[in-house]
Amino acid sequence: MANDLVIVVTGSNRGVGKGIVQLLAKQRLDRPLAIYATSRSGAVSNIEASSPNLVRYGKLDITDQSSIQTFLQSVFKEHSAIDVLINNAAVANDHRETPEYAAETVRNNWGGTKNMCEAFLAGSIMSRKPWSRIVNVTSGMNQLSKYGPELQEKFRAVKSVPDIDALAASYIEIVKRGPEAQEQAGWGSGARSYKVSKALIMAMTILLAKQNPEIMINNACPGWTDTVMGKQGNDALQPPKTPEEGARVPVRLAIGDLESSGDEDGGLGKESERVSGMFFENDNIMAKGWGKSKLWVET
């Protein structure tokens, strides 16, 4: 147990989160993987793991601070620190967007991911060893250029988590004023809460990477994947990627080579020089590769 690489995955009961756990569980690295597959329900997926890897299941509500602390206490009964956090848990309400659902999406996706990052970066929870990484699952359909010029500057000017909270609050407030106000304020037209929540996470990733140079913190886009969320609002859609194929980019950021030498096959289990504050995605949402790094905000 002392030599285990301890990995926590949120939202792992289905979809890309489950695919991440499945792909991790198959790996044979120099160190055994102790994978904590978490969800609100704590559902057991009976994923088969290659020996000596182990998959454990746990209840975790990322919007509830007490749930996070209870989960951490359960991990520390077995391990002294956590090496990798993969923030995958998310909701999407674009198919039924209202001001209330927009607020729920931002609260869960942005607020929950913020809670996890802040909790795991506190004290000695993350191991601070060469493998220590945080992976935030975001979206490639969310370039900064999609926002109005003033909003782009606000994203670029972020200096603290409260700055990002202020952006989140301003979006939720403007949505209440209607579609025209939302577009005029530079947030874009139509249902945007899922994309906005991921933009807030991207901004936080860049900030935390600067503040925590001993940990690699990056964003990953799974692409268009055959999941409930991937087909949301239209059952006729046939996303081209399986959950495990969608898991490739997040898994690379968790245990792979993040330099360009890992672009072809992910370089899983290989050492990597520090790459942090970056956004990894494939050339398009249908591609089944391991992703390439790019900047979301020019610095």
C-alpha positions, 0 to 999 in steps of 0.5 A: 500500500505504501507504494500505491499510486493513489488516484481519485476519480469523480463522477465515475458511475457512468460515461467518461468517468467510468471509462477513465476508471476502466482504462486506468484499471487495465494499466500495468505500471511500475507501481500498483494503482489504487483507484477510488471510483466515486459518485454521489450514489457510491455505485459499484461498477464491478470493473475488473482490474489488472493485478496488482491494481485495485478499484475501490468505490465511494460516495462523494458529493463534490458540492458538499464539503462534509461529503468531501471530508468524509471521503478523504478520511476514508482514503487516509485509513489506507493511504498517507496521501493522494497522487492524482485527482481527476475532476470528471463529475459534471451535469449538463442542462442545456437541453432544458436551460432555465435560469434555475438550471443554469445556476445548478450547472454552474454550482455543480460543475464550477463550484464542485470542482473548485471545492475538490481542488481547494480541499485536495490542495490544502495541507498534505493531502496531495503527495507532492511527488513527481506523479502528483497531478490534478486533471480537470475534465473540460470541453474543447467546444469552449474557446475563449474567443467565443466570449465578448472582448470585455469578458475575455479580458476579465478571464485573462485578468483573473488573479484569485479564485474569488475573481472567478467566483465573481465571473460565475455570479455575474453570469448567473445574474445576467441569465435571469435577465433574459437571452438578449441581456446574456448575449449583449454581456458577451456570454454568447447566445442560447444555452451556455451554462455547461460551457460557461462552467467549464470556462470557469474551471479552465481559468481556475486550472491556469491560476492553480497551476501558477500557485502550485508549481509542485503539482501538474494541473491541466484541463482535458477534453474527452471529445464527442463520446457515446454517453448520456451527456454526449447524446443529450437532447437527441437520441438519434445522435451517434457519438463516434467514441466509446467511453474508454476512447473518450477517457484517453486524454484525461488518463494521459494527463493522470499517468502519462507523458505530457510532453509532445513525445506522449502525443502519439500514444499517451506515454502511460507510465512514462516520466514527464517533465512538468507541463501545467496550466495547459489544455489538452484536446485532439485535433477535433472532437471525433478524433480518438487520440491522446490529445495535444497541449495548447494554451486556453489563455495567452499569458 
